[in-house]
Amino acid sequence: MTDENTPPAEEHENDPQPHEGDQAKEMIEEGAPSEPEVQVEEVDEIDRELAIFQDLQRLQADFVNYRARVERDRGAERQLAVADTIRAFLPALDDLTRAEAARRSAGRISDGSYCSEAARCRREARP
């Protein structure tokens, strides 16, 4: 009988196919990466690249949303500024309208007067 640690020589000589398990075992013992390990590393690399790609897509979508929100906010601020300006001029326009009405009712409106200029400004300001 042969020693338990060494395989019988007859089995290897008569076997036409090499043993894949023995070769893989030898590669692992020698420090060479086995095929499944290489595939796992490739899968890990692909997963990392996919994660980076998804992060970049998310970042791009966030930027597009940010830009749209800023434009929308600018438009809203612009409308508020116009509304505030118009609100500031409304009392003066009301005063001019009342003054024109009071002069007309008294019959004292004449060309070149303050009220006729106010009436002209009011007509030009209307859309």
C-alpha positions in Angstrom: 0.0 0.0 0.0 1.0 3.6 -0.5 1.4 6.3 2.0 -1.8 8.1 2.8 -0.3 11.6 2.0 0.8 10.7 -1.5 -1.7 9.5 -4.2 -1.0 6.3 -6.0 1.0 6.8 -9.2 -1.0 4.3 -11.1 -4.2 6.4 -10.9 -2.5 9.5 -12.5 -0.8 7.5 -15.2 -3.9 5.8 -16.5 -6.2 8.8 -16.2 -6.3 10.6 -19.6 -7.9 13.8 -18.2 -6.2 16.0 -15.7 -8.0 16.6 -12.5 -9.5 20.1 -12.4 -9.9 20.0 -8.7 -6.2 19.2 -8.1 -5.1 22.0 -10.4 -7.4 24.5 -8.7 -6.1 23.4 -5.4 -2.5 23.8 -6.5 -3.2 27.3 -7.9 -4.8 28.3 -4.6 -1.9 26.9 -2.7 0.6 28.8 -4.9 -1.3 32.1 -4.4 -2.7 32.4 -8.0 -6.3 33.6 -8.0 -8.8 31.0 -9.0 -11.4 31.6 -11.7 -14.3 32.3 -9.3 -12.3 34.8 -7.5 -11.5 36.7 -10.7 -15.1 36.7 -11.6 -16.1 38.0 -8.2 -13.5 40.8 -8.5 -14.9 41.7 -12.0 -18.4 41.7 -10.6 -17.3 43.9 -7.7 -15.7 46.3 -10.2 -18.8 46.4 -12.3 -21.0 47.0 -9.2 -18.7 49.9 -8.1 -18.9 51.4 -11.6 -22.7 51.0 -11.6 -23.0 52.6 -8.2 -20.8 55.6 -9.4 -22.9 55.9 -12.6 -26.1 55.9 -10.6 -24.7 58.5 -8.2 -23.8 60.7 -11.1 -27.3 60.3 -12.7 -28.8 61.3 -9.3 -26.5 64.3 -9.1 -27.4 65.4 -12.6 -31.1 65.1 -11.9 -30.7 67.1 -8.6 -28.9 69.8 -10.5 -31.6 70.0 -13.2 -34.2 70.2 -10.5 -32.2 72.9 -8.6 -31.9 74.9 -11.8 -35.6 74.7 -12.5 -36.5 75.6 -8.9 -34.1 78.7 -9.0 -35.7 79.9 -12.3 -39.2 79.4 -10.8 -38.2 81.3 -7.6 -36.7 84.1 -9.7 -39.9 84.5 -11.6 -41.9 84.5 -8.4 -39.6 87.2 -6.9 -39.8 89.2 -10.1 -43.6 89.1 -10.0 -43.6 90.1 -6.3 -41.3 93.1 -7.0 -43.6 94.3 -9.8 -46.7 93.8 -7.6 -45.0 95.8 -4.7 -44.0 98.6 -7.1 -47.6 98.8 -8.5 -49.0 98.7 -4.9 -46.7 101.6 -4.0 -48.0 103.8 -6.9 -51.7 102.9 -6.5 -52.4 105.5 -3.7 -50.8 108.3 -5.9 -52.9 107.2 -8.9 -56.0 107.2 -6.8 -55.2 110.7 -5.6 -54.7 111.9 -9.2 -58.0 110.3 -10.2 -59.9 112.0 -7.3 -58.2 115.3 -8.1 -59.2 115.1 -11.8 -62.8 114.2 -10.8 -63.0 117.1 -8.4 -61.7 119.6 -11.0 -64.1 118.3 -13.6 -67.0 118.6 -11.3 -66.0 122.2 -10.5 -65.4 122.9 -14.2 -62.0 124.3 -13.7 -59.9 121.9 -15.9 -57.8 123.6 -18.5 -55.1 122.5 -20.9 -51.6 122.4 -19.3 -52.9 122.1 -15.8 -51.8 119.6 -13.3 -54.9 117.6 -13.6 -54.8 117.3 -17.4 -51.3 116.0 -17.1 -52.4 113.5 -14.5 -55.2 112.4 -16.8 -52.8 112.0 -19.7 -50.5 109.9 -17.6 -53.4 107.7 -16.4 -54.5 107.1 -20.0 -51.0 106.2 -21.1 -50.5 103.8 -18.2 -53.6 101.7 -19.1 -52.9 98.7 -21.2 
